[in-house]
Amino acid sequence: MYAVIKTGGKQYRVVKDDVIVVERLAGAAGDEIELDQVLMLDDGKGPTLGTPLVDGARVAATVVDQSRSKKILVFKKKRRKNYRRTMGHRQDLTVLRITDILAKGKKAPASRAKAKAKAKDDEPAAEAAEATAAEASATEAPVTEAPVTEAPVTEAPATEAPATEAPTVEEAPKASAPESESGENDGAGGAGEAEEKS
């Protein structure tokens, strides 16, 4: 019996007791997880193809280790522009051991079923403990808050700083260019031209 599963954007063909390395999945070493994205399942009678997933099929696995891959170097360059960047990257990985391939209607192994049942039994006990703690806090004397009185806000008199005037620059009398004989200023230095014409 084998299955093709999808996790981390990749597809893996797995059989029972396979050890595979996949992209990082949540869980500590020793945790049981189920992969529910089964694309194909072969139970010995013939392959079952999903559209895109096989209904009800799951793959049970145990987390063996959380690790990281080897470092790779990422180098970017733009020629003739003196642009070079080097970065390193290590991908986070999870090592899984496939414990069981479950077709539709199959149940989880007994050890896993006991662990789930125990977790369900612990939930009501935890909820009951929280409820009793909430009741105990409610039966205590209620704390009354003292009314908040607002003190009148008095404004301090504003002190005005003496106004200082910015120093002004006295404008110098502008020297006007002498006009030419025709009475027009041709802008080319009229004084010099007037002497040449006389």
N, CA, C and O of each residue as an XYZ file, in Angstrom:
792
protein
N       0.842     -1.170      0.000
C       0.000      0.000      0.000
C       0.889      1.235      0.000
O       1.818      1.340      0.800
N       0.600      2.169     -0.899
C       1.360      3.413     -0.942
C       0.405      4.566     -1.196
O      -0.752      4.373     -1.571
N       0.923      5.776     -0.980
C       0.125      6.974     -1.205
C       1.030      8.064     -1.742
O       2.238      8.068     -1.507
N       0.425      8.982     -2.462
C       1.131     10.182     -2.911
C       0.513     11.345     -2.147
O      -0.679     11.628     -2.269
N       1.352     12.012     -1.354
C       0.861     13.109     -0.525
C       1.471     14.417     -1.003
O       2.481     14.434     -1.708
N       0.838     15.502     -0.606
C       1.330     16.832     -0.950
C       1.528     17.614      0.342
O       0.607     17.739      1.148
N       2.732     18.137      0.533
C       3.017     19.003      1.671
C       4.162     19.932      1.306
O       5.120     19.522      0.651
N       4.061     21.173      1.728
C       5.104     22.152      1.438
C       5.250     22.450     -0.035
O       6.331     22.841     -0.476
N       4.178     22.277     -0.823
C       4.236     22.555     -2.248
C       4.911     21.463     -3.061
O       5.157     21.641     -4.254
N       5.215     20.328     -2.426
C       5.876     19.223     -3.126
C       5.056     17.949     -2.941
O       4.229     17.860     -2.034
N       5.290     16.973     -3.800
C       4.586     15.699     -3.713
C       5.576     14.600     -3.359
O       6.707     14.584     -3.846
N       5.131     13.670     -2.495
C       5.979     12.573     -2.027
C       5.218     11.267     -2.157
O       4.039     11.198     -1.812
N       5.886     10.223     -2.654
C       5.312      8.881     -2.689
C       5.794      8.185     -1.429
O       6.999      8.047     -1.218
N       4.863      7.745     -0.588
C       5.233      7.181      0.713
C       4.595      5.814      0.912
O       3.509      5.542      0.400
N       5.277      4.966      1.654
C       4.744      3.695      2.144
C       4.964      3.666      3.648
O       5.668      4.518      4.191
N       4.377      2.707      4.311
C       4.515      2.622      5.761
C       5.991      2.449      6.136
O       6.726      1.726      5.463
N       6.414      3.109      7.201
C       7.770      3.108      7.758
C       8.789      3.861      6.909
O       9.990      3.742      7.153
N       8.346      4.627      5.925
C       9.260      5.503      5.186
C       9.675      6.672      6.077
O       8.911      7.107      6.939
N      10.882      7.172      5.865
C      11.349      8.394      6.525
C      11.552      9.423      5.424
O      12.343      9.216      4.503
N      10.824     10.545      5.530
C      10.915     11.576      4.505
C      11.281     12.911      5.156
O      11.010     13.145      6.334
N      11.898     13.768      4.362
C      12.271     15.106      4.814
C      11.403     16.092      4.046
O      11.451     16.141      2.817
N      10.600     16.887      4.776
C       9.660     17.818      4.157
C       9.920     19.225      4.686
O      10.720     19.420      5.600
N       9.234     20.196      4.098
C       9.309     21.573      4.594
C       8.789     21.606      6.032
O       8.058     20.708      6.451
N       9.162     22.630      6.779
C       8.847     22.716      8.210
C       7.357     22.586      8.482
O       6.541     23.300      7.899
N       7.012     21.654      9.385
C       5.655     21.472      9.878
C       5.665     21.714     11.382
O       6.675     21.469     12.041
N       4.567     22.184     11.922
C       4.481     22.459     13.355
C       4.482     21.145     14.132
O       3.848     20.172     13.725
N       5.196     21.129     15.244
C       5.232     19.946     16.099
C       6.644     19.659     16.568
O       7.616     19.896     15.850
N       6.743     19.141     17.797
C       8.043     18.789     18.371
C       8.367     17.339     18.034
O       7.513     16.595     17.551
N       9.591     16.954     18.291
C      10.011     15.572     18.032
C       9.151     14.625     18.867
O       8.963     14.838     20.065
N       8.632     13.578     18.226
C       7.783     12.605     18.906
C       6.300     12.863     18.735
O       5.491     12.000     19.078
N       5.918     14.005     18.223
C       4.499     14.316     18.027
C       3.931     13.517     16.857
O       4.638     13.212     15.897
N       2.659     13.188     16.952
C       1.938     12.497     15.892
C       1.197     13.546     15.061
O       0.530     14.418     15.617
N       1.311     13.465     13.746
C       0.572     14.377     12.874
C      -0.100     13.570     11.776
O       0.289     12.439     11.485
N      -1.119     14.174     11.170
C      -1.812     13.548     10.047
C      -1.725     14.471      8.845
O      -1.974     15.672      8.948
N      -1.372     13.902      7.722
C      -1.326     14.639      6.468
C      -2.569     14.259      5.675
O      -2.748     13.101      5.299
N      -3.428     15.248      5.426
C      -4.713     14.932      4.806
C      -4.768     15.264      3.322
O      -5.800     15.043      2.689
N      -3.713     15.776      2.760
C      -3.704     16.068      1.325
C      -3.129     14.866      0.573
O      -1.960     14.859      0.188
N      -3.966     13.858      0.373
C      -3.573     12.633     -0.320
C      -4.081     12.739     -1.758
O      -5.285     12.824     -1.999
N      -3.143     12.732     -2.708
C      -3.497     12.888     -4.117
C      -3.807     11.552     -4.785
O      -4.608     11.491     -5.718
N      -3.163     10.469     -4.300
C      -3.368      9.146     -4.886
C      -3.165      8.110     -3.801
O      -2.342      8.285     -2.903
N      -3.918      7.035     -3.889
C      -3.853      5.982     -2.879
C      -3.950      4.637     -3.586
O      -4.830      4.427     -4.421
N      -3.038      3.726     -3.247
C      -3.093      2.377     -3.808
C      -3.156      1.412     -2.633
O      -2.213      1.308     -1.849
N      -4.281      0.705     -2.520
C      -4.469     -0.223     -1.395
C      -4.246     -1.675     -1.808
O      -4.658     -2.577     -1.078
N      -3.629     -1.927     -2.917
C      -3.380     -3.290     -3.375
C      -4.402     -3.752     -4.385
O      -4.106     -4.637     -5.188
N      -5.589     -3.191     -4.375
C      -6.638     -3.563     -5.318
C      -6.540     -2.746     -6.601
O      -7.000     -3.169     -7.661
N      -5.944     -1.590     -6.487
C      -5.818     -0.691     -7.636
C      -5.680      0.735     -7.145
O      -6.099      1.062     -6.034
N      -5.097      1.577     -7.968
C      -4.907      2.962     -7.533
C      -6.212      3.748     -7.532
O      -7.083      3.541     -8.377
N      -6.326      4.651     -6.566
C      -7.459      5.561     -6.470
C      -6.919      6.974     -6.656
O      -6.114      7.450     -5.855
N      -7.359      7.628     -7.701
C      -6.904      8.985     -7.975
C      -7.882      9.980     -7.383
O      -9.096      9.786     -7.457
N      -7.360     11.039     -6.798
C      -8.198     12.084     -6.237
C      -8.526     13.138     -7.273
O      -7.860     13.251     -8.303
N      -9.563     13.908     -6.986
C      -9.943     14.994     -7.897
C     -10.060     16.293     -7.131
O     -11.207     16.707     -6.957
N      -9.085     16.979     -6.662
C      -7.669     16.643     -6.689
C      -7.237     15.771     -5.509
O      -6.150     15.194     -5.545
N      -8.064     15.661     -4.461
C      -7.691     14.866     -3.289
C      -8.586     13.651     -3.166
O      -9.730     13.661     -3.619
N      -8.055     12.595     -2.545
C      -8.836     11.389     -2.278
C      -9.668     11.658     -1.023
O      -9.122     12.010      0.022
N     -10.990     11.494     -1.127
C     -11.883     11.790     -0.010
C     -11.614     10.883      1.179
O     -11.584      9.660      1.041
N     -11.418     11.481      2.345
C     -11.284     10.740      3.594
C      -9.946     10.068      3.807
O      -9.730      9.499      4.877
N      -9.040     10.102      2.855
C      -7.750      9.436      3.007
C      -6.803     10.338      3.814
O      -6.801     11.559      3.661
N      -6.000      9.700      4.676
C      -5.041     10.414      5.515
C      -3.781      9.585      5.626
O      -3.804      8.368      5.440
N      -2.684     10.251      5.931
C      -1.426      9.568      6.190
C      -0.974      9.986      7.576
O      -0.810     11.176      7.847
N      -0.773      9.011      8.458
C      -0.317      9.289      9.821
C       1.202      9.228      9.847
O       1.812      8.349      9.239
N       1.805     10.176     10.563
C       3.265     10.240     10.628
C       3.696     10.709     12.006
O       2.927     11.334     12.737
N       4.941     10.396     12.349
C       5.544     10.830     13.606
C       6.697     11.767     13.271
O       7.490     11.490     12.371
N       6.783     12.869     13.995
C       7.880     13.816     13.788
C       9.133     13.225     14.426
O       9.165     12.988     15.633
N      10.157     12.989     13.621
C      11.417     12.439     14.117
C      12.326     13.564     14.576
O      12.959     13.468     15.628
N      12.392     14.646     13.775
C      13.335     15.718     14.081
C      12.914     16.989     13.371
O      12.307     16.943     12.301
N      13.242     18.131     13.976
C      13.126     19.434     13.325
C      14.546     19.893     13.054
O      15.334     20.019     13.992
N      14.896     20.146     11.810
C      16.274     20.493     11.485
C      16.303     21.567     10.415
O      15.271     22.119     10.032
N      17.511     21.853      9.939
C      17.699     22.822      8.873
C      18.611     22.220      7.817
O      19.466     21.386      8.116
N      18.416     22.653      6.585
C      19.231     22.120      5.495
C      20.596     22.798      5.485
O      20.867     23.684      6.296
N      21.452     22.373      4.558
C      22.756     23.016      4.405
C      22.562     24.440      3.914
O      21.557     24.759      3.279
N      23.529     25.287      4.213
C      23.452     26.673      3.766
C      23.710     26.746      2.259
O      24.607     26.095      1.724
N      22.895     27.556      1.607
C      23.143     27.842      0.200
C      23.472     29.322      0.087
O      23.018     30.126      0.901
N      24.255     29.681     -0.911
C      24.604     31.069     -1.142
C      23.768     31.613     -2.291
O      23.651     30.992     -3.347
N      23.197     32.769     -2.062
C      22.411     33.452     -3.079
C      23.237     34.657     -3.511
O      23.505     35.548     -2.705
N      23.642     34.687     -4.778
C      24.508     35.752     -5.283
C      23.794     36.473     -6.412
O      23.373     35.849     -7.386
N      23.658     37.800     -6.283
C      23.042     38.612     -7.319
C      24.090     39.575     -7.849
O      24.904     40.100     -7.089
N      24.067     39.803     -9.151
C      25.044     40.695     -9.765
C      24.424     41.375    -10.973
O      23.663     40.767    -11.725
N      24.764     42.653    -11.149
C      24.406     43.374    -12.362
C      25.718     43.817    -13.000
O      26.470     44.600    -12.421
N      25.975     43.318    -14.172
C      27.273     43.584    -14.796
C      27.445     45.057    -15.127
O      26.485     45.764    -15.434
N      28.677     45.495    -15.059
C      29.108     46.862    -15.360
C      28.496     47.912    -14.446
O      28.633     49.103    -14.725
N      27.832     47.523    -13.374
C      27.202     48.487    -12.473
C      27.790     48.416    -11.063
O      27.342     49.138    -10.172
N      28.775     47.565    -10.852
C      29.398     47.365     -9.545
C      28.358     47.003     -8.485
O      28.428     47.476     -7.350
N      27.393     46.162     -8.862
C      26.338     45.733     -7.952
C      26.499     44.240     -7.703
O      26.311     43.425     -8.606
N      26.848     43.891     -6.469
C      26.995     42.485     -6.071
C      26.411     42.316     -4.680
O      26.724     43.090     -3.776
N      25.568     41.314     -4.502
C      24.970     41.024     -3.194
C      25.077     39.530     -2.942
O      24.755     38.718     -3.811
N      25.527     39.176     -1.759
C      25.631     37.771     -1.375
C      24.820     37.564     -0.108
O      24.983     38.294      0.869
N      23.944     36.565     -0.127
C      23.163     36.214      1.048
C      23.225     34.711      1.236
O      23.415     33.960      0.279
N      23.062     34.280      2.476
C      22.968     32.860      2.765
C      21.546     32.494      3.131
O      20.776     33.350      3.569
N      21.187     31.224      2.957
C      19.837     30.765      3.328
C      19.908     29.323      3.788
O      20.561     28.493      3.156
N      19.227     29.020      4.903
C      19.076     27.640      5.370
C      17.593     27.362      5.529
O      16.905     28.048      6.284
N      17.103     26.363      4.821
C      15.690     26.033      4.851
C      15.368     25.221      6.094
O      16.123     24.321      6.464
N      14.235     25.537      6.751
C      13.770     24.758      7.894
C      13.107     23.485      7.390
O      12.293     23.527      6.468
N      13.458     22.343      8.000
C      12.961     21.046      7.558
C      12.377     20.260      8.718
O      12.696     20.513      9.880
N      11.520     19.306      8.393
C      10.968     18.363      9.361
C      11.186     16.960      8.825
O      10.894     16.680      7.662
N      11.699     16.076      9.673
C      11.909     14.678      9.304
C      10.720     13.891      9.852
O      10.433     13.938     11.048
N      10.025     13.163      8.960
C       8.822     12.409      9.330
C       9.031     10.920      9.100
O       9.700     10.514      8.150
N       8.450     10.112      9.983
C       8.378      8.663      9.774
C       6.908      8.330      9.565
O       6.077      8.619     10.426
N       6.584      7.728      8.433
C       5.203      7.379      8.107
C       4.808      6.162      8.941
O       5.434      5.106      8.852
N       3.759      6.323      9.756
C       3.332      5.223     10.626
C       2.164      4.437     10.041
O       2.035      3.239     10.294
N       1.309      5.106      9.257
C       0.160      4.392      8.717
C      -0.454      5.185      7.572
O      -0.395      6.414      7.536
N      -1.044      4.447      6.639
C      -1.793      5.062      5.547
C      -3.245      4.667      5.749
O      -3.584      3.484      5.723
N      -4.102      5.665      5.950
C      -5.497      5.413      6.300
C      -6.400      5.771      5.127
O      -6.448      6.923      4.696
N      -7.117      4.769      4.614
C      -8.084      5.017      3.551
C      -9.375      5.509      4.190
O      -9.488      5.569      5.415
N     -10.336      5.857      3.364
C     -11.604      6.366      3.877
C     -12.276      5.307      4.740
O     -12.411      4.155      4.326
N     -12.692      5.692      5.929
C     -13.367      4.776      6.842
C     -12.428      4.043      7.785
O     -12.893      3.470      8.770
N     -11.121      4.037      7.523
C     -10.184      3.379      8.440
C      -9.975      4.260      9.653
O     -10.030      5.487      9.563
N      -9.735      3.622     10.789
C      -9.523      4.359     12.034
C      -8.044      4.414     12.359
O      -7.245      3.615     11.870
N      -7.704      5.374     13.194
C      -6.315      5.547     13.617
C      -5.894      4.372     14.484
O      -6.755      3.728     15.084
N      -4.608      4.068     14.573
C      -4.139      2.989     15.432
C      -4.561      3.208     16.881
O      -4.864      4.332     17.280
N      -4.582      2.117     17.678
C      -5.087      2.163     19.050
C      -4.292      3.130     19.921
O      -4.884      3.854     20.722
N      -2.980      3.161     19.787
C      -2.177      4.041     20.646
C      -2.542      5.502     20.399
O      -2.596      6.295     21.339
N      -2.794      5.862     19.138
C      -3.159      7.233     18.825
C      -4.574      7.520     19.288
O      -4.864      8.627     19.742
N      -5.465      6.531     19.178
C      -6.841      6.725     19.614
C      -6.893      6.954     21.120
O      -7.676      7.773     21.600
N      -6.051      6.222     21.873
C      -6.007      6.415     23.328
C      -5.507      7.809     23.669
O      -6.028      8.451     24.581
N      -4.508      8.279     22.947
C      -3.966      9.611     23.216
C      -5.018     10.680     22.941
O      -5.132     11.647     23.695
N      -5.797     10.508     21.851
C      -6.849     11.477     21.549
C      -7.946     11.431     22.600
O      -8.458     12.472     23.011
N      -8.314     10.214     23.043
C      -9.354     10.089     24.060
C      -8.897     10.724     25.365
O      -9.684     11.382     26.046
N      -7.642     10.532     25.714
C      -7.117     11.127     26.942
C      -7.150     12.644     26.853
O      -7.477     13.317     27.830
N      -6.817     13.182     25.701
C      -6.843     14.633     25.511
C      -8.270     15.156     25.643
O      -8.495     16.222     26.216
N      -9.243     14.394     25.104
C     -10.637     14.811     25.221
C     -11.103     14.750     26.668
O     -11.878     15.603     27.099
N     -10.635     13.738     27.441
C     -11.010     13.640     28.848
C     -10.422     14.793     29.652
O     -11.049     15.269     30.598
N      -9.242     15.240     29.292
C      -8.596     16.334     30.014
C      -9.292     17.663     29.756
O      -9.290     18.534     30.627
N      -9.884     17.837     28.585
C     -10.523     19.108     28.251
C     -11.679     19.430     29.186
O     -11.729     20.556     29.680
N     -12.629     18.509     29.468
C     -13.721     18.854     30.386
C     -13.206     19.149     31.797
O     -13.738     20.026     32.477
N     -12.178     18.426     32.239
C     -11.640     18.687     33.569
C     -11.031     20.085     33.628
O     -11.194     20.790     34.623
N     -10.346     20.480     32.590
C      -9.752     21.819     32.555
C     -10.841     22.884     32.511
O     -10.731     23.919     33.167
N     -11.902     22.625     31.729
C     -13.000     23.582     31.651
C     -13.703     23.698     32.995
O     -14.094     24.797     33.388
N     -13.876     22.565     33.723
C     -14.523     22.594     35.025
C     -13.675     23.380     36.027
O     -14.208     24.131     36.844
N     -12.362     23.204     35.961
C     -11.481     23.942     36.865
C     -11.563     25.440     36.590
O     -11.566     26.243     37.523
N     -11.631     25.817     35.321
C     -11.754     27.233     34.981
C     -13.089     27.788     35.456
O     -13.156     28.918     35.941
N     -14.160     26.993     35.318
C     -15.482     27.449     35.736
C     -15.529     27.656     37.248
O     -16.092     28.648     37.711
N     -14.947     26.737     38.027
C     -14.944     26.903     39.481
C     -14.103     28.097     39.891
O     -14.440     28.791     40.851
N     -13.019     28.345     39.180
C     -12.197     29.516     39.493
C     -12.968     30.797     39.194
O     -12.866     31.774     39.937
N     -13.732     30.794     38.116
C     -14.528     31.969     37.772
C     -15.626     32.198     38.807
O     -15.899     33.339     39.178
N     -16.264     31.111     39.280
C     -17.308     31.242     40.294
C     -16.726     31.758     41.602
O     -17.333     32.596     42.269
N     -15.551     31.260     41.970
C     -14.923     31.694     43.220
C     -14.594     33.180     43.161
O     -14.758     33.891     44.152
N     -14.137     33.647     42.023
C     -13.808     35.072     41.909
C     -15.083     35.910     41.914
O     -15.067     37.055     42.367
N     -16.203     35.346     41.409
C     -17.456     36.086     41.388
C     -18.079     36.177     42.774
O     -18.767     37.156     43.062
N     -17.862     35.181     43.654
C     -18.460     35.192     44.983
C     -17.696     36.076     45.947
O     -18.213     36.395     47.017
N     -16.506     36.476     45.614
C     -15.766     37.381     46.477
C     -16.481     38.720     46.507
O     -17.270     39.041     45.618
N     -16.188     39.508     47.562
C     -16.824     40.817     47.693
C     -16.499     41.655     46.468
O     -15.340     41.783     46.075
N     -17.531     42.217     45.875
C     -17.262     43.023     44.694
C     -16.478     44.275     45.067
O     -16.715     44.897     46.102
N     -15.587     44.607     44.239
C     -14.768     45.776     44.474
C     -15.477     46.971     43.854
O     -15.769     46.994     42.659
N     -15.746     47.968     44.704
C     -16.401     49.165     44.179
C     -15.331     50.211     43.910
O     -14.380     50.377     44.674
N     -15.508     50.867     42.867
C     -14.547     51.884     42.510
C     -14.997     53.215     43.077
O     -16.177     53.559     43.012
N     -14.065     53.957     43.629
C     -14.368     55.275     44.163
C     -14.673     56.207     42.994
O     -14.039     56.131     41.942
N     -15.662     57.095     43.197
C     -15.968     58.012     42.098
C     -14.775     58.936     41.840
O     -14.084     59.385     42.754
N     -14.585     59.178     40.623
C     -13.468     60.025     40.220
C     -13.968     61.453     40.165
O     -14.911     61.762     39.437
N     -13.331     62.330     40.941
C     -13.713     63.745     40.913
C     -12.674     64.492     40.108
O     -11.471     64.268     40.240
N     -13.153     65.358     39.298
C     -12.248     66.108     38.460
C     -11.962     67.449     39.121
O     -12.879     68.185     39.486
N     -10.700     67.749     39.266
C     -10.305     69.030     39.827
C     -10.418     70.082     38.745
O     -10.119     69.806     37.583
N     -10.851     71.304     39.110
C     -10.954     72.342     38.088
C      -9.566     72.680     37.548
O      -8.583     72.751     38.286
N      -9.529     72.876     36.289
C      -8.270     73.193     35.635
C      -8.129     74.700     35.581
O      -8.982     75.396     35.031
N      -7.048     75.198     36.156
C      -6.808     76.643     36.107
C      -5.698     76.888     35.118
O      -4.702     76.167     35.067
N      -5.897     77.918     34.342
C      -4.896     78.232     33.351
C      -3.926     79.246     33.928
O      -4.335     80.230     34.545
N      -2.677     79.008     33.729
C      -1.659     79.945     34.189
C      -1.655     81.136     33.250
O      -1.836     80.982     32.043
N      -1.440     82.370     33.823
C      -1.416     83.535     32.933
C      -0.252     83.412     31.958
O       0.857     83.015     32.315
N      -0.539     83.756     30.761
C       0.483     83.660     29.732
C       1.408     84.865     29.839
O       0.955     86.006     29.929
N       2.673     84.603     29.827
C       3.643     85.698     29.854
C       4.079     85.948     28.428
O       4.444     85.033     27.690
N       4.028     87.206     28.067
C       4.388     87.546     26.712
C       5.842     87.970     26.678
O       6.287     88.786     27.485
N       6.550     87.425     25.763
C       7.947     87.813     25.584
C       7.970     89.122     24.806
O       7.143     89.330     23.919
N       8.912     90.008     25.130
C       8.956     91.265     24.382
C       9.233     90.982     22.915
O      10.093     90.180     22.551
N       8.479     91.665     22.113
C       8.627     91.470     20.673
C       9.914     92.134     20.208
O      10.180     93.293     20.528
N      10.686     91.409     19.472
C      11.914     91.972     18.920
C      11.729     92.084     17.430
O      11.250     91.168     16.762
N      12.124     93.234     16.930
C      11.976     93.438     15.501
C      13.215     92.934     14.801
O      14.333     93.100     15.289
N      13.015     92.339     13.696
C      14.141     91.849     12.914
C      14.863     93.048     12.311
O      14.219     93.985     11.840
N      16.174     93.029     12.320
C      16.891     94.176     11.747
C      16.593     94.272     10.256
O      16.578     93.273      9.538
N      16.361     95.481      9.822
C      16.057     95.694      8.403
C      17.308     96.173      7.698
O      18.151     96.867      8.266
N      17.394     95.793      6.490
C      18.525     96.222      5.684
C      18.088     97.471      4.926
O      17.114     97.456      4.174
N      18.821     98.534      5.142
C      18.461     99.766      4.451
C      18.798     99.617      2.977
O      19.866     99.140      2.594
N      17.869    100.032      2.195
C      18.084     99.910      0.774
C      18.940    101.064      0.292
O      18.668    102.232      0.571
N      19.960    100.711     -0.425
C      20.831    101.739     -0.996
C      20.162    102.319     -2.223
O      19.468    101.605     -2.946
N      20.361    103.616     -2.471
C      19.749    104.192     -3.679
C      20.326    103.513     -4.916
O      21.536    103.318     -5.040
N      19.439    103.168     -5.807
C      19.861    102.465     -7.011
C      20.414    103.477     -8.001
O      19.827    104.531     -8.246
N      21.548    103.125     -8.554
C      22.141    103.993     -9.564
C      21.500    103.684    -10.890
O      21.480    102.538    -11.340
N      20.982    104.708    -11.503
C      20.337    104.482    -12.784
C      21.346    104.711    -13.889
O      22.224    105.566    -13.772
N      21.226    103.975    -14.924
C      22.152    104.095    -16.054
C      21.795    105.359    -16.832
O      20.619    105.643    -17.063
N      22.806    106.108    -17.230
C      22.494    107.320    -18.009
C      21.866    106.948    -19.347
O      22.205    105.939    -19.967
N      20.960    107.782    -19.755
C      20.258    107.519    -20.999
C      21.073    107.999    -22.181
O      21.893    108.909    -22.057
N      20.847    107.396    -23.300
C      21.559    107.809    -24.513
C      20.912    109.070    -25.090
O      19.903    109.538    -24.564
N      21.470    109.616    -26.146
C      20.976    110.858    -26.727
C      19.554    110.716    -27.238
O      18.779    111.672    -27.203
N      19.212    109.540    -27.708
C      17.870    109.368    -28.242
C      16.847    109.269    -27.121
O      15.642    109.254    -27.373
N      17.322    109.203    -25.894
C      16.421    109.140    -24.750
C      16.014    107.731    -24.393
O      15.198    107.526    -23.494
N      16.577    106.749    -25.092
C      16.267    105.362    -24.785
C      17.481    104.692    -24.189
O      18.620    105.013    -24.526
N      17.233    103.810    -23.349
C      18.321    103.032    -22.760
C      18.385    101.734    -23.533
O      17.487    100.898    -23.431
N      19.440    101.561    -24.305
C      19.524    100.338    -25.100
C      20.182     99.213    -24.332
O      20.391     98.144    -24.905
N      20.517     99.394    -23.074
C      20.982     98.326    -22.195
C      22.379     97.871    -22.473
O      22.798     96.881    -21.873
N      23.120     98.491    -23.309
C      24.467     98.033    -23.616
C      25.502     98.935    -22.961
O      26.638     98.978    -23.435
N      25.179     99.634    -21.931
C      26.112    100.544    -21.278
C      26.055    101.883    -21.939
O      26.998    102.283    -22.622
N      24.986    102.572    -21.753
C      24.695    103.813    -22.463
C      25.729    104.898    -22.299
O      25.843    105.726    -23.202
N      26.489    104.967    -21.230
C      27.453    106.074    -21.028
C      28.563    106.006    -22.020
O      28.991    107.044    -22.526
N      29.053    104.828    -22.326
C      30.145    104.673    -23.270
C      29.752    105.041    -24.684
O      30.553    105.603    -25.431
N      28.536    104.732    -25.049
C      28.079    105.022    -26.394
C      27.839    106.515    -26.582
O      28.027    107.051    -27.674
N      27.427    107.173    -25.516
C      27.151    108.604    -25.633
C      28.434    109.360    -25.926
O      28.395    110.339    -26.671
N      29.566    108.952    -25.377
C      30.815    109.640    -25.616
C      31.275    109.384    -27.038
O      31.854    110.276    -27.658
N      31.041    108.214    -27.571
C      31.497    107.901    -28.914
C      30.722    108.703    -29.957
O      31.286    109.066    -30.989
N      29.489    108.978    -29.721
C      28.665    109.662    -30.711
C      28.958    111.169    -30.746
O      28.696    111.797    -31.772
N      29.467    111.756    -29.721
C      29.709    113.182    -29.731
C      31.022    113.616    -30.277
O      31.306    114.813    -30.321
